[in-house]
Amino acid sequence: MKYLISVIDDQSNSATGDEMAAIDVFNERLQSEGHWVFAGGLGSPFNATVIDNRGGANLITDGPFIVSREYLAGFWIINASDLDVALKLAVDGSKACNRKVEIRPFLGE
């Protein structure tokens, strides 16, 4: 099954050098153990653009779609045989990046 591990942060570009090194080690582990699908960091939500074309509105707005102290700072998409394995990986990912994470399964998996 595929899972999304979302990294939750409250500061922009706040990862230290040690945290980035720990994330690299965690990424290498995911790859070597066959869990890796894709991962990435995201820019500040204040650099976001929201597009709403429901009903042909064609509305484009600068800034985040929701104002919040916390935001999605990055993510991993992983393969795991079951939720227990995914949860263990999420715990290790949270430790590596020193942030809260949320894990959710992909639909249809």
NORHUBEL-V451139 format. One record per pair of residues at least 4 apart in sequence whose C-alpha atoms are under 8 Angstrom apart, sorted by the first residue. I is the first residue (numbers start at 1). GAP is how many residues later the second one is. D is the distance in whole Angstrom. If there is no record, write none. Layout:
BEGIN
i	gap	d
I	GAP	D
I	GAP	D
END
This chain:
BEGIN
i	gap	d
1	78	6
1	79	5
1	80	6
1	81	7
1	104	7
1	105	8
1	108	5
2	75	7
2	76	6
2	77	5
2	78	6
2	103	6
2	104	6
2	107	7
3	74	6
3	75	5
3	76	6
3	77	7
3	83	7
3	100	7
3	101	6
3	102	4
3	103	6
4	71	7
4	72	6
4	73	5
4	74	7
4	98	8
4	99	6
4	100	5
4	101	6
4	102	7
5	70	5
5	71	5
5	72	6
5	73	8
5	85	6
5	96	6
5	97	6
5	98	4
5	99	7
6	66	7
6	67	8
6	68	6
6	69	4
6	70	7
6	95	5
6	96	5
6	97	6
7	65	6
7	66	6
7	67	5
7	68	6
7	87	8
7	92	6
7	93	6
7	94	5
7	95	7
8	62	6
8	63	6
8	64	5
8	65	6
8	66	7
8	91	6
8	92	5
8	93	6
8	94	8
9	61	5
9	62	6
9	63	6
9	64	6
9	90	6
9	91	7
10	59	6
10	60	4
10	61	6
11	59	8
12	31	8
12	32	6
12	61	8
13	30	8
13	31	8
15	4	6
15	5	6
15	82	8
16	4	6
17	4	6
18	4	6
19	4	6
19	77	6
19	78	5
19	79	7
20	4	6
20	77	7
21	4	6
22	4	6
22	74	5
22	75	7
23	4	6
23	70	7
23	73	5
23	74	6
24	4	6
25	4	6
26	4	6
26	66	8
26	67	7
26	70	7
27	4	6
27	9	8
28	4	6
29	4	6
30	4	6
30	5	5
30	6	5
30	48	8
31	4	6
31	5	5
34	45	7
35	43	5
35	44	5
35	45	6
36	40	8
36	41	7
36	42	5
36	43	6
37	39	8
37	40	5
37	41	5
37	42	7
38	38	6
38	39	5
38	40	7
39	35	8
39	36	6
39	37	4
39	38	6
40	34	6
40	35	6
40	36	7
41	32	6
41	33	4
41	34	6
42	30	7
42	31	5
42	32	5
43	4	7
43	30	7
44	4	7
44	29	7
45	18	7
45	19	5
45	26	7
46	16	8
46	17	5
46	18	6
47	15	8
47	16	6
47	17	8
48	14	6
48	15	5
48	16	5
49	11	7
49	12	6
49	13	5
49	14	5
49	15	7
49	16	8
50	10	6
50	11	5
50	12	6
50	13	7
50	14	7
50	15	6
51	7	7
51	8	6
51	9	5
51	10	7
52	5	7
52	6	6
52	7	5
52	8	6
53	4	5
53	5	4
53	6	6
54	4	7
78	8	8
79	7	8
80	5	6
80	6	5
81	4	7
81	5	8
82	4	6
83	4	6
84	4	6
85	4	6
86	4	6
86	17	8
87	4	6
87	16	7
88	4	6
89	4	6
90	4	6
90	11	7
90	12	8
90	13	7
91	4	6
92	4	6
93	4	6
93	8	8
94	4	6
94	5	5
94	6	6
94	7	6
95	4	7
105	4	8
END
